[in-house]
């Protein structure tokens, strides 16, 4: 997700504003310092035009 954000030239602050999350949450998610809930991931991914795929093992 970091690669996508930087490729789109979006800062953490801008992404946070677009998805309604604090910038600190974006930083923690990107640095794997927290495990994000699915609803948070979806908010995070929408402005980056990413989709979540779930597959059976």
N, C-alpha and C positions, 0 to 999 in steps of 0.2 A: 504494500500500500504506500510505503514511503516513495518507492520508485515512481508510482503512478502520480502521486501528489507533486513530486518535484518535476516530473516530465510535463505536467500541466502548469508548472510555474505557480503553484499555490503554496502559500506559507501555512504553517500550523495555525497561526492566528486567523487567517482568512478561512481556512477549512473549518475551524471552530465556529466562526460566525455563521457560516453557511449551513452547518448541521446542528447548531444550537447546543453545542457542548463547550465546556471550558477548554481553553488551550492546554491547560495542564493535563486534562484527560487525554487529549490527542497525543501529547508527549509520552504519557505513561503507556498508552496502547502501542505506540510505535516502538518503544524501547522494551516492550514485553515485561514491564514492571507491574502490570495488572492483567487480569483475565477479564476481557470485556464480555458483557452479556450480549445475546444475539440482537436485541433491539438497539443497543448502543452501536454494535458493528454495522447494522443496517443504516443508521443515521450517518455514521462515519463514511460508509461506502457510497451512498447516494450521490453526493456532490462530485465524487471521483468517477462516476459512471461505471461502477463495478457491481457485479452481481455475486450473491452468495450461492454456491452450489453445495448440496448435501448428497453424499453418495453412501450406499451401503458397503460395508466391508466384506 
